[in-house]
Amino acid sequence: MALERDVGPRSQTHVTGRDEVLRRHLCSAHIGTSSHA
């Protein structure tokens, strides 16, 4: 988290938003796999 703070608020927000999107995508994929299984 230190690196994110050093980068700056804008970059931190961008990274956080991007990470959130990845989490949602992974969750959707995981749920889909579970449903098929």
mmCIF file of the C-alpha atoms, coordinates in Angstrom:
data_MODEL
# 
_entry.id   MODEL 
# 
loop_
_atom_site.group_PDB 
_atom_site.id 
_atom_site.type_symbol 
_atom_site.label_atom_id 
_atom_site.label_alt_id 
_atom_site.label_comp_id 
_atom_site.label_asym_id 
_atom_site.label_entity_id 
_atom_site.label_seq_id 
_atom_site.pdbx_PDB_ins_code 
_atom_site.Cartn_x 
_atom_site.Cartn_y 
_atom_site.Cartn_z 
_atom_site.occupancy 
_atom_site.B_iso_or_equiv 
_atom_site.pdbx_formal_charge 
_atom_site.auth_seq_id 
_atom_site.auth_comp_id 
_atom_site.auth_asym_id 
_atom_site.auth_atom_id 
_atom_site.pdbx_PDB_model_num 
ATOM 1  C CA . MET A 1 1  ? 0.000   0.000   0.000   1.00 0.00 ? 1  MET A CA 1 
ATOM 2  C CA . ALA A 1 2  ? 3.009   2.229   0.510   1.00 0.00 ? 2  ALA A CA 1 
ATOM 3  C CA . LEU A 1 3  ? 3.708   2.137   -3.223  1.00 0.00 ? 3  LEU A CA 1 
ATOM 4  C CA . GLU A 1 4  ? 0.137   3.190   -4.034  1.00 0.00 ? 4  GLU A CA 1 
ATOM 5  C CA . ARG A 1 5  ? 0.419   6.141   -1.629  1.00 0.00 ? 5  ARG A CA 1 
ATOM 6  C CA . ASP A 1 6  ? 3.729   7.188   -3.187  1.00 0.00 ? 6  ASP A CA 1 
ATOM 7  C CA . VAL A 1 7  ? 2.225   7.063   -6.678  1.00 0.00 ? 7  VAL A CA 1 
ATOM 8  C CA . GLY A 1 8  ? -0.550  9.492   -5.757  1.00 0.00 ? 8  GLY A CA 1 
ATOM 9  C CA . PRO A 1 9  ? -4.298  9.711   -5.071  1.00 0.00 ? 9  PRO A CA 1 
ATOM 10 C CA . ARG A 1 10 ? -5.295  9.584   -8.753  1.00 0.00 ? 10 ARG A CA 1 
ATOM 11 C CA . SER A 1 11 ? -3.206  6.498   -9.460  1.00 0.00 ? 11 SER A CA 1 
ATOM 12 C CA . GLN A 1 12 ? -4.409  4.892   -6.245  1.00 0.00 ? 12 GLN A CA 1 
ATOM 13 C CA . THR A 1 13 ? -8.033  5.459   -7.234  1.00 0.00 ? 13 THR A CA 1 
ATOM 14 C CA . HIS A 1 14 ? -7.372  4.122   -10.733 1.00 0.00 ? 14 HIS A CA 1 
ATOM 15 C CA . VAL A 1 15 ? -5.674  1.006   -9.368  1.00 0.00 ? 15 VAL A CA 1 
ATOM 16 C CA . THR A 1 16 ? -8.447  0.492   -6.809  1.00 0.00 ? 16 THR A CA 1 
ATOM 17 C CA . GLY A 1 17 ? -11.147 0.764   -9.479  1.00 0.00 ? 17 GLY A CA 1 
ATOM 18 C CA . ARG A 1 18 ? -9.257  -1.593  -11.750 1.00 0.00 ? 18 ARG A CA 1 
ATOM 19 C CA . ASP A 1 19 ? -8.757  -4.072  -8.906  1.00 0.00 ? 19 ASP A CA 1 
ATOM 20 C CA . GLU A 1 20 ? -12.479 -3.905  -8.111  1.00 0.00 ? 20 GLU A CA 1 
ATOM 21 C CA . VAL A 1 21 ? -13.331 -4.725  -11.731 1.00 0.00 ? 21 VAL A CA 1 
ATOM 22 C CA . LEU A 1 22 ? -10.950 -7.696  -11.640 1.00 0.00 ? 22 LEU A CA 1 
ATOM 23 C CA . ARG A 1 23 ? -12.510 -8.916  -8.399  1.00 0.00 ? 23 ARG A CA 1 
ATOM 24 C CA . ARG A 1 24 ? -16.008 -8.693  -9.870  1.00 0.00 ? 24 ARG A CA 1 
ATOM 25 C CA . HIS A 1 25 ? -14.869 -10.542 -12.998 1.00 0.00 ? 25 HIS A CA 1 
ATOM 26 C CA . LEU A 1 26 ? -13.237 -13.279 -10.924 1.00 0.00 ? 26 LEU A CA 1 
ATOM 27 C CA . CYS A 1 27 ? -16.328 -13.548 -8.711  1.00 0.00 ? 27 CYS A CA 1 
ATOM 28 C CA . SER A 1 28 ? -18.603 -13.847 -11.745 1.00 0.00 ? 28 SER A CA 1 
ATOM 29 C CA . ALA A 1 29 ? -16.322 -16.485 -13.284 1.00 0.00 ? 29 ALA A CA 1 
ATOM 30 C CA . HIS A 1 30 ? -16.141 -18.389 -9.986  1.00 0.00 ? 30 HIS A CA 1 
ATOM 31 C CA . ILE A 1 31 ? -19.932 -18.302 -9.549  1.00 0.00 ? 31 ILE A CA 1 
ATOM 32 C CA . GLY A 1 32 ? -20.410 -19.433 -13.159 1.00 0.00 ? 32 GLY A CA 1 
ATOM 33 C CA . THR A 1 33 ? -18.009 -22.337 -12.643 1.00 0.00 ? 33 THR A CA 1 
ATOM 34 C CA . SER A 1 34 ? -19.763 -23.315 -9.411  1.00 0.00 ? 34 SER A CA 1 
ATOM 35 C CA . SER A 1 35 ? -23.159 -23.258 -11.151 1.00 0.00 ? 35 SER A CA 1 
ATOM 36 C CA . HIS A 1 36 ? -21.864 -25.516 -13.944 1.00 0.00 ? 36 HIS A CA 1 
ATOM 37 C CA . ALA A 1 37 ? -20.255 -27.819 -11.402 1.00 0.00 ? 37 ALA A CA 1 
# 
